[in-house]
Amino acid sequence: MYGYTLHFPAPIEAYLALHQAVLQVLAEDGGGEGLLVHVAYPTDRGFDLTEVWESREHLDAFNREVLPKAMSRAGLPVDGPRPAPDEFTPAAVMTPRAFNSDART
């Protein structure tokens, strides 16, 4: 497994716009295989995003095949700098049931 957290100095609304675009790309083209956990939340600096994937290769495929399309759709620059991830190797992941939130802050 592979996990990471990114810290973005942007409002949570930027994340919500990108999240909607990702969901649209996934519905149209598929992708996202290997994602186990995805959590985003506002912070006093902007927002954080934490994900756990089955492998780094699954994340790399998502970043190559899905993310650029979604960023373009959301009107975000595709080639801009990205924050450095805080990487970790999960000891365990529990997902008792599937849950998809459209919660807004």
N, C-alpha and C positions, 0 to 999 in steps of 0.2 A: 504494500500500500504506500501511497504518497500523499502527504498533506502539506498545505501551506496557508498562510494568511497574508493578505495584501492590505496595506493602509493607503487609502486614497484621500488627498486633500481636496475633495469635491463634495458638494451636497448630495444627500441621499437621493434626491430627485434625478441626478445624473445616473446613479445606479439603477433606479426604477425604469428609466427610459431604455437603458441598455438591456435590462432583464426582459422587458417586453419584447425587444427586438430579437434577443436570443430565443425566446419561446416561439416567436414567429418563424425564425429560420429552422429551428428543430421540427416544427410542425410541417413545414414545407419540404425540407431536405433530409430530415433525420439527423443523426449524430448524437454526440453526448454519451456514447457508450462508455461504461466504466466509472461514471460519476456515482459516488456513494453518498456524499453529504455536501450540501451547498447552503451556506448561511451568510447573510449580509445584514449589517446593522449600523445605525448612525453612531458616530462618536463625536467628541468635542473637537476633533480635527477634520471631520468629514464623514467617511464611512470605512468600515473594514469588511473584507470578504474572506471567508475561510471555506476551503473545500478539501475533501478527501476523495481520492481517485483510487481505483484498483491498481493503477501503475502510473508512473510518469509518462509512459508512452501513450496512455489514454488521454492524459491532459494535453500532451503535445499534438495529438490528432485533433482535439477540440480547438486548440489555439490556431491550428493551421486551416481547418475546414469550416468551422462554425463562427468563431469569434470575429474574424475580419468582415464577414458578411453582415453580422449583427451590428458591429461598430459603424460600418458604412450606412446601414439602414437607420441607425440612431443619430446620424450626423456627427459622429465622433471621428477624430483623426485616427487612421489605421496604423500609421507609421510613427506615432509619437512615442516618447519615452514611457516606460511602464515602471511602477514602483518595484523595488527588489522584494522578493518574497521572503517571509520568515518560514522556512521549510521545517517539516517534522515528519517522523515516521510514526503513524498511529500504532499504539499497542493493541487497541481493539476499537471496533465500531459497532454500535447497536442501533438498529433501525427497526423498532417494533412494528411500524406500519408506515405506509407511504403517506406523505402529507405534502400538499402544494399550497402555499399561501400566496394570496394576492394582497396581503396586508400593506397598508400605507401608513406612513408616519406623519 
